[in-house]
């Protein structure tokens, strides 16, 4: 379906007119500005003074001249360390090095020229933090060396958003380490903006880039802006997460990171030791696989000296954690699979009533839908069991036996809801300087995240060789893929006019497929082809007298895809003592999705085997008994999709089938 995004028509927005009486200070998104006022010793402003900023790493030089009011502004400077020189014939040249520019910095560097010549040149070394700040933004800036020095948790892979959430004041969220619904300074969830190299990195959900981020080794620094946010970020109702990717220089430089976790270094869990003691020789209760691996490398340098540079990074994370959790799921005991429900019958209690044949009805009684009487001994005869139910009962026997000897809560799922997870991230950034006036920057970022999720409940076979918990589980596979492209071109028309144009495209693709989707299960079970190989999703209704079986199967085979296109242009103009910045941005978002297709759903409730219409009815019947008989309250089958992006759902009329059918 088509999302309700903005139309394709160009929408030009007047963004902001900023007036500054002291000095012209305008920073382009994701970069920095140095500006100031130049006077002579008498206090008079000096026009026509040459001011240059040189980046020693790339030898790039940005040069402007002071205007009639003695003001200058060096705009759109890449992050890094600079040497600023101020010179004019008849005055002593001045140079200040060691000026470190961070993300979004607006630095004020004023100077008073003294009469003199080249031999009287003055050089000063100082940290930019000692210089004046020319904007009212409030935020936290952290550089890449913090990433190296801080002990960052590798569990689940490293994400730029999760890392910023964990270490930045005023960034909050529900639960420990939960960057998913983070909010800034009390703002609403999912209203933050995330900027990467000057353009929005948000593709699908506001403020969320956890599944589409570049490698952490590629990030030069980030800044979380909490207040005083520029008008160009007007789409946010919270804060701004602003990131800058590393750029190459004339020298090769890079990094490497590695981390490892393996169950060989772990003790076995108490639960596994308990199960192993009660099931000697059962290897499924040996130390469970619990492995995490992280490797990351980055490298940057020149392609053409002083002209073209690159910086690339790659990170690979793999996780395999199949430690079992608590006994919170319920599977049928062996007699139930044969139709013997005598364990449910409480003959020690007073009869609830009597069936038409005069037999007493005790709590837990199973009613025969054909006769209306209690099954003798609460046992369903073998010839009454549905053929489909018998096949599924065999699957229970092969991989889903109770792990503890009790009727309820006798089975466990994996402790982690993502027992198998991988994340591969790649980025490359290219920078080319056509001239001192014209610069082009481009980047490509790709993230791919295949994982197995066990977040929908269900049951689990720990011995399944495919590590999906077997066909009866509700495990699903996601292979999230997210490529992004960014281009930015800046052009300086004169000392007081600069234009920056940005384009970005990002895609988020998220398919969710049941773990048993390739099993051809509808045909195997006798239903014929439905267009999907997923195992039918089967529910057993509410618990009766505290006992109820956990539902099985999963019909998921859907996907959705988002595309985001952004085109923005901004012009900075210094006129006298005033600075102006104006521009526009167009965003086009496209969403397509496909629901489940060809999947089958069955509901078996206690009602089919219950004595209805009595105050004590809820103490009789059992959903799993209804399942063995093939008596379903309702069936649903999703229709085959007529195109990859469209499908409809058609529920069939709920009905009770005869005991010999295979519904």
C-alpha positions as CSV (number, residue, x, y, z in Angstrom):
1,X,0.0,0.0,0.0
2,X,1.1,3.5,-0.6
3,X,2.0,5.5,2.5
4,X,0.4,8.9,3.2
5,X,3.7,10.7,2.8
6,X,4.2,14.2,1.3
7,X,3.4,14.7,-2.4
8,X,6.0,14.8,-5.1
9,X,5.3,18.5,-5.7
10,X,8.1,20.8,-4.5
11,X,7.3,22.6,-1.3
12,X,9.5,25.5,-0.6
13,X,9.7,26.6,3.0
14,X,11.1,29.8,4.4
15,X,13.2,28.3,7.1
16,X,14.8,31.1,9.2
17,X,16.2,34.6,9.2
18,X,18.9,34.9,11.8
19,X,20.2,38.3,12.8
20,X,23.4,38.6,14.9
21,X,24.5,42.1,15.9
22,X,27.9,40.9,17.1
23,X,29.2,38.7,14.3
24,X,27.8,36.6,11.4
25,X,27.6,33.0,12.7
26,X,26.0,30.3,10.6
27,X,27.0,26.6,10.7
28,X,25.9,24.3,8.0
29,X,24.3,21.0,9.1
30,X,26.9,18.6,10.4
31,X,29.8,21.0,9.9
32,X,31.3,24.0,11.7
33,X,31.9,27.8,11.4
34,X,34.6,30.2,12.4
35,X,33.7,33.8,12.3
36,X,34.9,37.1,13.9
37,X,35.5,40.8,13.8
38,X,38.9,42.4,12.7
39,X,39.9,45.8,14.0
40,X,43.1,47.8,14.2
41,X,44.8,49.2,17.3
42,X,42.6,52.3,17.2
43,X,39.5,50.2,17.4
44,X,38.4,50.9,13.9
45,X,37.0,47.9,11.8
46,X,39.3,46.8,8.9
47,X,37.6,45.7,5.7
48,X,39.4,43.6,3.0
49,X,41.4,41.5,5.4
50,X,42.2,38.0,4.1
51,X,41.2,35.2,6.6
52,X,42.1,31.6,5.8
53,X,41.4,28.3,7.5
54,X,43.7,25.4,6.6
55,X,43.0,21.7,7.4
56,X,46.5,20.2,7.7
57,X,45.2,16.7,7.2
58,X,43.9,17.4,3.7
59,X,45.7,20.7,2.9
60,X,42.4,22.2,2.0
61,X,42.2,25.9,2.4
62,X,39.0,28.0,2.8
63,X,39.6,31.8,2.3
64,X,37.3,34.8,2.8
65,X,37.8,38.6,3.3
66,X,36.3,40.8,5.9
67,X,33.4,43.0,4.7
68,X,32.9,46.7,5.2
69,X,32.0,46.1,8.8
70,X,35.2,44.2,9.5
71,X,33.3,40.9,9.8
72,X,34.2,37.5,8.3
73,X,32.7,34.0,8.3
74,X,34.4,30.7,7.3
75,X,31.4,28.4,6.8
76,X,30.8,24.7,6.2
77,X,34.1,23.6,7.5
78,X,34.6,19.8,7.9
79,X,35.4,18.7,11.4
80,X,39.0,18.6,12.4
81,X,42.0,20.7,13.5
82,X,42.6,24.0,11.7
83,X,45.2,26.8,11.4
84,X,43.5,30.2,10.9
85,X,45.6,33.0,9.4
86,X,44.7,36.7,9.3
87,X,46.7,39.0,7.1
88,X,46.7,42.3,5.3
89,X,49.6,44.4,3.8
90,X,51.0,46.8,6.3
91,X,49.9,44.8,9.3
92,X,51.6,41.9,11.2
93,X,50.3,38.6,9.9
94,X,48.6,36.5,12.6
95,X,48.1,32.7,12.8
96,X,46.3,30.6,15.3
97,X,46.7,26.9,15.1
98,X,45.2,24.0,17.2
99,X,41.6,25.1,16.6
100,X,39.6,21.9,16.9
101,X,36.2,22.1,15.4
102,X,33.5,19.7,16.5
103,X,30.1,18.9,15.2
104,X,28.0,22.1,14.7
105,X,30.6,24.3,16.4
106,X,30.3,28.1,15.8
107,X,33.6,29.6,17.0
108,X,34.2,33.3,17.4
109,X,37.8,34.4,16.7
110,X,38.2,38.2,16.8
111,X,41.5,39.9,16.2
112,X,43.2,43.3,16.5
113,X,45.8,44.0,13.7
114,X,49.0,45.7,14.7
115,X,51.2,47.7,12.3
116,X,54.1,45.6,11.1
117,X,55.5,43.4,8.3
118,X,56.0,39.7,7.5
119,X,59.0,39.6,9.9
120,X,56.7,40.5,12.7
121,X,54.4,37.5,12.2
122,X,52.6,36.2,15.3
123,X,51.6,32.6,15.8
124,X,49.4,31.5,18.7
125,X,48.5,27.9,19.7
126,X,45.2,27.5,21.5
127,X,42.3,25.1,22.0
128,X,39.1,26.2,20.3
129,X,37.3,25.6,23.6
130,X,38.9,28.8,24.9
131,X,37.3,30.7,22.0
132,X,33.9,32.3,22.1
133,X,30.8,30.3,21.2
134,X,28.5,32.0,18.7
135,X,25.2,30.1,19.1
136,X,22.7,29.3,21.8
137,X,22.5,25.6,21.3
138,X,22.7,23.3,24.4
139,X,23.8,19.8,23.9
140,X,26.4,17.1,24.5
141,X,29.3,16.5,22.0
142,X,31.4,13.3,22.2
143,X,34.3,12.5,19.9
144,X,35.5,9.2,18.5
145,X,38.2,8.7,21.1
146,X,35.4,8.3,23.7
147,X,34.2,5.3,21.7
148,X,37.7,3.8,22.1
149,X,38.1,4.6,25.8
150,X,34.6,3.7,27.1
151,X,33.7,0.0,27.7
152,X,30.8,-0.4,25.2
153,X,28.5,-3.4,25.5
154,X,28.7,-5.5,22.3
155,X,25.5,-7.6,23.1
156,X,23.1,-7.3,20.2
157,X,25.7,-5.5,18.0
158,X,26.8,-1.9,18.3
159,X,24.4,0.8,17.3
160,X,25.1,4.5,17.1
161,X,21.7,5.3,18.5
162,X,21.9,2.9,21.5
163,X,25.4,4.1,22.3
164,X,24.3,7.8,22.3
165,X,21.3,6.8,24.4
166,X,23.5,5.1,27.0
167,X,26.0,7.8,27.6
168,X,24.2,11.1,27.0
169,X,22.5,13.1,29.8
170,X,18.8,14.1,29.3
171,X,18.2,11.2,26.9
172,X,15.8,8.8,28.5
173,X,13.6,5.8,27.7
174,X,11.6,3.0,29.3
175,X,13.7,0.2,30.5
176,X,17.4,-0.2,30.9
177,X,19.3,0.5,27.7
178,X,16.1,0.9,25.7
179,X,17.0,3.3,22.8
180,X,13.9,2.2,20.9
181,X,11.5,4.6,22.6
182,X,14.1,7.1,23.8
183,X,13.1,10.7,24.2
184,X,15.1,13.9,24.9
185,X,14.6,16.3,27.8
186,X,11.0,15.1,28.4
187,X,9.9,15.2,24.8
188,X,7.5,12.6,23.3
189,X,8.7,9.3,22.1
190,X,9.5,8.8,18.4
191,X,9.7,12.6,17.8
192,X,13.5,12.9,17.7
193,X,15.4,13.8,14.6
194,X,18.6,11.9,13.6
195,X,21.0,13.6,11.3
196,X,23.9,11.9,9.6
197,X,26.4,14.1,7.7
198,X,23.8,16.9,7.4
199,X,20.7,15.0,6.3
200,X,18.1,13.0,8.1
201,X,18.9,9.3,8.7
202,X,15.3,8.5,9.6
203,X,13.7,6.1,7.1
204,X,10.6,4.7,8.7
205,X,10.0,5.5,12.4
206,X,10.7,8.9,13.9
207,X,13.9,9.1,15.8
208,X,14.8,5.4,15.1
209,X,17.9,4.3,13.2
210,X,18.9,1.4,15.3
211,X,18.5,-1.0,12.4
212,X,20.0,1.2,9.7
213,X,23.1,2.7,11.3
214,X,26.7,2.8,10.0
215,X,29.5,1.0,11.8
216,X,30.5,2.6,15.1
217,X,34.1,2.8,13.9
218,X,32.9,5.1,11.1
219,X,31.5,7.7,13.4
220,X,33.8,10.7,14.0
221,X,31.7,12.3,16.7
222,X,28.1,13.0,17.6
223,X,26.2,15.7,19.3
224,X,22.8,15.5,21.0
225,X,21.1,18.9,20.8
226,X,18.5,19.3,23.5
227,X,17.5,23.0,23.3
228,X,18.3,26.0,21.2
229,X,17.8,23.8,18.2
230,X,18.1,25.6,14.8
231,X,15.0,26.2,12.7
232,X,16.3,23.9,10.0
233,X,15.5,21.0,12.4
234,X,11.9,22.1,12.7
235,X,10.6,18.6,12.0
236,X,11.5,17.4,15.5
237,X,9.4,17.7,18.6
238,X,12.2,16.4,20.8
239,X,15.9,16.6,20.4
240,X,18.4,16.1,17.6
241,X,20.9,13.2,17.4
242,X,23.6,14.6,15.1
243,X,26.3,12.3,13.7
244,X,29.3,12.9,11.5
245,X,31.2,10.2,9.6
246,X,35.0,10.1,9.6
247,X,36.7,11.5,6.5
248,X,40.0,10.5,4.9
249,X,43.1,12.6,4.9
250,X,46.5,12.6,3.2
251,X,47.7,10.0,5.7
252,X,46.4,6.4,6.0
253,X,44.7,5.8,9.3
254,X,42.3,3.3,10.7
255,X,41.3,1.0,13.5
256,X,40.5,-2.6,14.5
257,X,38.2,-3.9,17.2
258,X,37.5,-7.5,18.3
259,X,35.6,-9.2,21.1
260,X,34.6,-12.8,21.8
261,X,32.3,-14.8,24.1
262,X,31.9,-18.6,24.1
263,X,30.0,-21.1,26.3
264,X,33.3,-23.0,26.9
265,X,34.1,-20.3,29.5
266,X,30.7,-20.6,31.2
267,X,29.3,-22.9,33.8
268,X,26.2,-24.8,32.9
269,X,23.0,-23.2,34.1
270,X,21.2,-24.5,37.2
271,X,18.2,-25.4,35.1
272,X,20.2,-27.5,32.7
273,X,22.0,-29.2,35.6
274,X,18.5,-30.0,37.1
275,X,17.2,-31.4,33.8
276,X,20.3,-33.4,33.2
277,X,20.0,-35.0,36.6
278,X,16.5,-36.0,35.8
279,X,17.3,-37.0,32.2
280,X,20.7,-38.7,32.4
281,X,22.5,-39.0,29.1
282,X,20.3,-36.3,27.4
283,X,22.8,-34.1,25.6
284,X,20.3,-31.3,24.9
285,X,20.9,-30.2,28.5
286,X,24.7,-29.9,28.2
287,X,25.9,-26.3,28.2
288,X,23.8,-24.5,25.7
289,X,25.4,-22.6,22.9
290,X,26.1,-19.1,24.1
291,X,28.4,-17.3,21.7
292,X,29.0,-13.7,20.7
293,X,31.6,-12.4,18.3
294,X,32.4,-8.9,17.2
295,X,34.9,-7.7,14.7
296,X,35.3,-4.3,13.2
297,X,37.9,-2.6,10.9
298,X,38.2,0.9,9.4
299,X,40.7,2.5,7.0
300,X,40.9,6.0,5.5
301,X,43.4,7.9,3.3
302,X,44.0,9.7,0.0
303,X,42.9,8.6,-3.4
304,X,44.4,11.8,-5.0
305,X,46.6,13.7,-2.7
306,X,45.1,17.0,-1.5
307,X,42.0,16.3,-3.7
308,X,40.2,13.1,-3.1
309,X,39.9,11.1,0.1
310,X,38.1,8.0,1.4
311,X,37.2,6.4,4.7
312,X,35.6,2.9,4.9
313,X,34.5,0.8,7.8
314,X,33.0,-2.7,8.3
315,X,31.6,-4.4,11.3
316,X,30.5,-8.0,11.8
317,X,28.5,-9.1,14.8
318,X,27.3,-12.7,15.3
319,X,25.3,-14.1,18.2
320,X,24.1,-17.6,19.0
321,X,22.5,-17.9,22.5
322,X,20.2,-20.9,23.0
323,X,20.1,-20.9,26.8
324,X,16.7,-22.0,28.0
325,X,14.6,-19.7,30.1
326,X,12.0,-20.6,32.8
327,X,9.2,-23.2,32.5
328,X,6.5,-20.9,31.3
329,X,5.0,-22.9,28.4
330,X,2.8,-26.0,28.5
331,X,3.0,-29.0,26.2
332,X,0.7,-32.1,26.5
333,X,1.9,-35.1,28.5
334,X,2.3,-38.4,26.7
335,X,-1.2,-39.8,27.6
336,X,-2.9,-36.7,26.2
337,X,-1.4,-37.4,22.8
338,X,-3.2,-40.7,22.8
339,X,-6.5,-39.2,23.8
340,X,-6.2,-40.2,27.5
341,X,-7.3,-37.2,29.6
342,X,-7.9,-39.2,32.8
343,X,-5.2,-37.0,34.5
344,X,-7.6,-34.0,34.2
345,X,-10.5,-35.8,35.8
346,X,-11.0,-34.9,39.5
347,X,-13.0,-37.9,40.8
348,X,-12.3,-36.8,44.4
349,X,-14.6,-33.9,44.1
350,X,-18.4,-34.0,44.2
351,X,-20.1,-34.6,40.8
352,X,-21.0,-31.3,39.0
353,X,-23.9,-33.1,37.4
354,X,-24.9,-36.1,35.3
355,X,-24.7,-36.7,31.5
356,X,-27.7,-38.1,29.5
357,X,-26.6,-41.6,30.2
358,X,-26.6,-40.9,34.0
359,X,-22.9,-41.0,34.4
360,X,-21.4,-38.4,36.9
361,X,-19.7,-35.3,35.5
362,X,-16.6,-34.5,37.4
363,X,-14.3,-31.4,37.0
364,X,-12.2,-32.0,34.0
365,X,-14.7,-34.2,32.2
366,X,-14.5,-34.4,28.4
367,X,-17.9,-34.6,26.6
368,X,-18.3,-36.7,23.4
369,X,-19.8,-34.2,20.8
370,X,-21.6,-37.1,19.1
371,X,-23.4,-38.6,22.1
372,X,-23.3,-35.7,24.6
373,X,-22.0,-38.1,27.3
374,X,-18.7,-38.2,29.1
375,X,-16.0,-40.3,27.3
376,X,-15.6,-43.4,29.5
377,X,-12.6,-42.9,31.7
378,X,-12.1,-39.5,30.1
379,X,-10.4,-41.4,27.2
380,X,-11.1,-40.6,23.5
381,X,-11.1,-43.9,21.5
382,X,-8.2,-44.1,19.0
383,X,-10.5,-44.5,16.0
384,X,-12.1,-41.1,16.8
385,X,-8.8,-39.1,16.5
386,X,-8.4,-36.9,13.5
387,X,-5.7,-38.1,11.0
388,X,-4.2,-34.6,11.0
389,X,-4.2,-34.5,14.8
390,X,-2.4,-37.8,14.9
391,X,0.4,-36.5,12.7
392,X,0.8,-33.5,14.9
393,X,0.8,-35.7,18.0
394,X,3.7,-37.6,16.5
395,X,5.6,-34.3,16.2
396,X,5.0,-33.6,19.8
397,X,6.4,-37.0,20.7
398,X,9.6,-36.5,18.6
399,X,10.6,-33.1,19.9
400,X,8.3,-31.5,22.4
401,X,8.1,-33.9,25.4
402,X,7.5,-32.1,28.8
403,X,10.8,-31.1,30.4
404,X,9.5,-31.4,33.9
405,X,6.9,-33.9,35.2
406,X,3.7,-31.9,35.6
407,X,0.6,-31.0,33.6
408,X,1.2,-27.2,33.3
409,X,4.2,-25.0,32.8
410,X,6.4,-27.9,31.9
411,X,8.4,-26.5,29.0
412,X,10.8,-23.6,28.3
413,X,11.6,-21.2,25.5
414,X,15.0,-19.7,24.9
415,X,15.9,-17.2,27.6
416,X,16.7,-14.6,24.9
417,X,14.0,-13.6,22.4
418,X,16.7,-13.3,19.7
419,X,18.8,-16.5,20.2
420,X,20.4,-16.2,16.7
421,X,21.3,-12.7,15.5
422,X,23.8,-11.3,13.0
423,X,24.6,-7.7,12.1
424,X,26.8,-6.6,9.2
425,X,27.4,-2.9,8.7
426,X,29.5,-1.2,6.0
427,X,30.1,2.4,5.1
428,X,32.3,4.4,2.8
429,X,32.7,8.1,2.6
430,X,34.3,9.9,-0.3
431,X,35.4,13.6,-0.4
432,X,36.6,15.5,-3.4
433,X,37.7,19.2,-3.5
434,X,37.2,20.6,-7.0
435,X,38.6,24.0,-5.9
436,X,38.7,26.1,-2.8
437,X,35.1,27.1,-3.6
438,X,33.6,23.8,-4.6
439,X,33.5,20.6,-2.6
440,X,31.6,17.3,-3.1
441,X,31.0,14.7,-0.4
442,X,29.2,11.4,-0.8
443,X,28.7,8.3,1.3
444,X,27.1,4.8,1.1
445,X,25.9,3.0,4.2
446,X,24.5,-0.5,4.3
447,X,23.2,-2.5,7.3
448,X,22.0,-6.1,7.1
449,X,20.5,-7.9,10.2
450,X,19.4,-11.5,9.8
451,X,18.0,-12.9,13.1
452,X,15.8,-15.5,14.6
453,X,13.1,-14.1,16.9
454,X,11.2,-16.0,19.6
455,X,9.1,-13.2,20.8
456,X,5.6,-14.6,20.1
457,X,5.5,-17.3,22.7
458,X,4.8,-20.9,21.5
459,X,6.8,-24.0,22.3
460,X,10.4,-25.0,21.5
461,X,12.4,-28.0,20.5
462,X,16.0,-27.5,21.8
463,X,17.3,-30.3,19.6
464,X,16.0,-28.8,16.3
465,X,19.1,-28.9,13.9
466,X,17.8,-25.8,12.1
467,X,17.7,-23.9,15.4
468,X,14.2,-22.7,14.8
469,X,12.6,-24.8,17.5
470,X,11.0,-27.2,15.1
471,X,7.8,-26.8,13.0
472,X,5.5,-26.3,16.0
473,X,7.4,-23.3,17.3
474,X,6.4,-19.6,16.8
475,X,10.0,-18.6,15.8
476,X,10.4,-16.2,12.9
477,X,13.2,-15.0,10.7
478,X,13.9,-11.4,9.9
479,X,16.5,-10.3,7.4
480,X,16.4,-6.5,7.7
481,X,18.3,-4.7,5.0
482,X,18.9,-1.0,4.9
483,X,21.0,0.8,2.2
484,X,21.5,4.5,2.2
485,X,23.2,7.0,-0.2
486,X,24.1,10.7,0.6
487,X,25.5,13.4,-1.6
488,X,26.4,17.0,-0.5
489,X,27.8,19.8,-2.6
490,X,28.9,23.2,-1.3
491,X,29.8,26.2,-3.4
492,X,31.1,29.5,-2.3
493,X,30.0,32.3,-4.6
494,X,31.8,35.0,-2.7
495,X,33.1,35.8,0.8
496,X,29.5,36.4,2.0
497,X,27.4,33.9,0.0
498,X,27.5,30.1,0.1
499,X,25.1,27.4,-1.1
500,X,24.9,23.8,0.1
501,X,22.7,21.2,-1.5
502,X,22.0,17.8,0.0
503,X,20.4,14.7,-1.4
504,X,19.8,11.4,0.4
505,X,18.0,8.1,-0.3
506,X,17.4,5.4,2.3
507,X,15.5,2.1,2.2
508,X,14.3,-0.1,5.0
509,X,13.2,-3.6,4.1
510,X,11.8,-5.9,6.8
511,X,10.5,-9.4,5.9
512,X,9.1,-11.5,8.8
513,X,8.9,-15.2,7.9
514,X,8.0,-18.1,10.1
515,X,10.8,-20.5,10.8
516,X,8.9,-23.4,9.3
517,X,7.8,-21.4,6.2
518,X,9.7,-23.7,3.7
519,X,8.2,-27.0,5.1
520,X,5.3,-27.4,2.7
521,X,3.2,-28.2,5.8
522,X,-0.4,-27.7,4.4
523,X,0.3,-30.4,1.7
524,X,2.0,-32.7,4.2
525,X,-0.9,-32.5,6.6
526,X,-3.4,-33.1,3.8
527,X,-4.9,-29.7,3.2
528,X,-3.4,-29.3,-0.3
529,X,-1.5,-26.3,-1.6
530,X,-2.4,-22.9,0.0
531,X,0.4,-20.8,-1.5
532,X,2.4,-20.9,1.7
533,X,4.6,-23.6,3.3
534,X,4.0,-22.4,6.9
535,X,2.7,-24.7,9.6
536,X,-0.9,-24.0,10.5
537,X,-1.3,-21.7,13.5
538,X,-3.3,-23.7,16.1
539,X,-4.8,-22.4,19.3
540,X,-6.3,-24.5,22.1
541,X,-8.4,-21.9,23.9
542,X,-8.5,-21.0,27.6
543,X,-7.1,-23.1,30.4
544,X,-9.6,-25.3,32.3
545,X,-9.0,-25.8,36.0
546,X,-5.6,-24.3,35.6
547,X,-4.4,-26.4,32.7
548,X,-4.2,-25.2,29.1
549,X,-1.9,-26.1,26.2
550,X,0.3,-23.5,24.6
551,X,-0.6,-22.7,21.0
552,X,1.6,-24.0,18.1
553,X,2.5,-23.1,14.6
554,X,3.1,-19.7,12.9
555,X,1.6,-18.4,9.7
556,X,3.8,-15.4,9.3
557,X,5.2,-14.6,5.8
558,X,4.8,-10.8,5.4
559,X,7.1,-7.9,4.7
560,X,7.1,-4.1,4.4
561,X,9.5,-1.7,2.7
562,X,10.1,2.0,3.2
563,X,11.9,4.4,0.8
564,X,12.8,7.9,1.9
565,X,14.0,10.6,-0.5
566,X,15.2,14.0,0.7
567,X,16.4,16.9,-1.3
568,X,17.4,20.1,0.6
569,X,19.1,23.4,-0.3
570,X,20.4,26.1,2.0
571,X,21.9,29.5,1.3
572,X,24.0,31.4,3.8
573,X,24.3,35.2,3.2
574,X,26.2,37.7,5.3
575,X,25.1,41.3,4.8
576,X,26.9,43.9,6.9
577,X,26.4,43.0,10.5
578,X,23.6,40.6,9.8
579,X,23.6,36.9,8.8
580,X,20.8,35.2,7.0
581,X,20.2,31.5,6.2
582,X,17.3,30.3,4.2
583,X,16.4,27.3,2.1
584,X,14.0,24.5,1.6
585,X,13.6,20.7,1.9
586,X,11.5,18.2,0.1
587,X,10.8,14.7,1.6
588,X,9.1,11.9,-0.3
589,X,8.3,8.7,1.6
590,X,7.0,5.5,0.0
591,X,5.7,2.5,2.0
592,X,4.8,-0.9,0.5
593,X,3.8,-4.0,2.4
594,X,2.4,-7.5,2.0
595,X,0.3,-9.3,4.7
596,X,0.4,-13.0,5.3
597,X,-0.6,-15.0,2.3
598,X,-1.8,-18.6,2.1
599,X,-1.5,-19.2,5.9
600,X,-4.0,-21.3,7.8
601,X,-5.4,-20.7,11.3
602,X,-7.5,-23.0,13.5
603,X,-9.0,-22.3,16.9
604,X,-9.9,-25.3,19.1
605,X,-11.6,-24.3,22.3
606,X,-13.0,-26.3,25.3
607,X,-16.5,-25.5,24.1
608,X,-16.6,-28.4,21.6
609,X,-16.0,-30.9,24.4
610,X,-17.7,-29.0,27.2
611,X,-21.1,-29.4,28.9
612,X,-22.6,-26.1,28.0
613,X,-25.3,-24.0,29.7
614,X,-24.4,-24.8,33.3
615,X,-22.9,-22.7,36.0
616,X,-20.1,-25.2,36.2
617,X,-19.5,-25.5,32.4
618,X,-16.1,-23.8,32.6
619,X,-14.8,-26.7,34.7
620,X,-15.4,-29.2,31.8
621,X,-14.0,-29.6,28.3
622,X,-10.5,-29.2,27.0
623,X,-9.1,-27.4,23.9
624,X,-6.6,-30.1,23.2
625,X,-9.3,-32.8,23.3
626,X,-11.3,-30.7,20.8
627,X,-8.1,-30.6,18.6
628,X,-7.7,-34.4,18.7
629,X,-11.3,-34.8,17.6
630,X,-10.8,-32.3,14.8
631,X,-13.6,-30.0,16.1
632,X,-12.6,-26.4,15.4
633,X,-14.5,-23.4,16.5
634,X,-13.2,-21.4,13.6
635,X,-10.9,-21.5,10.6
636,X,-9.1,-18.8,8.7
637,X,-7.1,-19.1,5.6
638,X,-5.3,-16.1,4.0
639,X,-5.8,-16.0,0.2
640,X,-2.8,-16.3,-2.1
641,X,-1.4,-13.0,-3.1
642,X,-2.2,-11.9,-6.6
643,X,0.9,-9.7,-6.6
644,X,4.0,-9.6,-4.4
645,X,2.7,-6.4,-2.7
646,X,-0.9,-7.3,-2.2
647,X,-3.0,-9.9,-0.4
648,X,-6.4,-10.2,1.1
649,X,-7.7,-12.2,4.0
650,X,-10.7,-14.4,3.7
651,X,-12.1,-16.0,6.9
652,X,-14.2,-19.1,6.4
653,X,-17.5,-19.5,8.3
654,X,-16.8,-20.9,11.8
655,X,-18.3,-24.4,12.2
656,X,-17.9,-27.6,14.1
657,X,-16.8,-30.5,12.0
658,X,-17.4,-34.2,12.4
659,X,-15.0,-36.3,14.4
660,X,-13.7,-38.1,11.3
661,X,-12.7,-35.0,9.4
662,X,-9.2,-33.5,9.3
663,X,-10.0,-29.8,9.7
